[in-house]
C-alpha cells in the first residue's frame, strides 16, 4: 500500500496496521451497495489519543522491564561552577539566544558516552551494537498526556547555542506532532530531566533497544563540604539506569563521575 493514500487513525493521525488493512480491503473490493438505513453501522467513537499513547508507553515499558536486567546508580553533582559560568555566558547574549542548564546536561552526557561507549547503542539480535555517534533522546511530556523521547543528533559535536536551538525546536515540534521518523528511531541514549519544579531524583526505565537512560532531578541548595568549609551549594541528583548485559556497576559509576567532572568545567562544553 502507498501510505500516502492511507488515512491514519492512531495517535496524532499515525497510521496503524488496522488502517492499512482497511485501505487494502477497500482497494481490492468492488463497491458494495449502501445498506439500508436501519442496518447502517454505528458511528465510530472518537479515538482517545491520550489513552492510545498510554497503551503504547505501557507496552514499551513492560517489554523493557521484562527483557532488560536493569541496574540503578545515582550521583550528587554540585552545580555552582556550571550555573555561575552559565550566568556569565548568557549575560553576553541576547535573551532569545540564551542557553539553559538542560543544554549543559545533554552535552555532558553526550561527551561522557564517548569515553564510555557501552552507554550508547542498541541491544539487538542477542548482542550489543555501539553507536558511532551520540544521538541523545530527550524525554518530552506532551500537553495532551503521554511522553516521547525523540533524538537530537550528534550532540557531542554541537556548540551550545546550536544544541539549545535544536532542543527548543525539538520540544516545539514534538508537542505539535511534527517530528521526523529518524528522530523517533535514532536515539542511542535517553536523558530525562524533570525540571526545576519536580522531584529530587528520577529513576527511569530504559527505552529498548537502548541500553542506558540518564535522569536529572531538580537542582536543590544543600550543604556541601568544600575544603574545610561547609556552604550551601546547588546540587542535582544524576541517576543512571543501565543494562547489565552490556555494562556493570563500576563502569556505570565511572560514567556518572565523568558527567559530574564535565559539569565542573563547563567551559569545555
Secondary structure, DSSP 4 states (H G I P E B T S, - for coil): --GGGPPP-SGGGPPPHHHHHHHHHHHHSPPPPPPPGGGPPPPPPPP-HHHHHHHHHHHHHHHHHHH--EEEEEEEEE-HHHHHHHHHHHHTS-GGG---HHHHHHHHHHHHHHH-GGGSEEEETTEEEE-SS--EEEEEE-TTS-EEEEEETTGGGS-HHHHHHHHHHHHHHHHHT---HHHHH--SEEEEE--TTS-S-------TTB-EEEEE---EEEEEEETTEEEEEEEEEEEEEEETTT--HHHHHHHHHHHHHHHT-GGG-
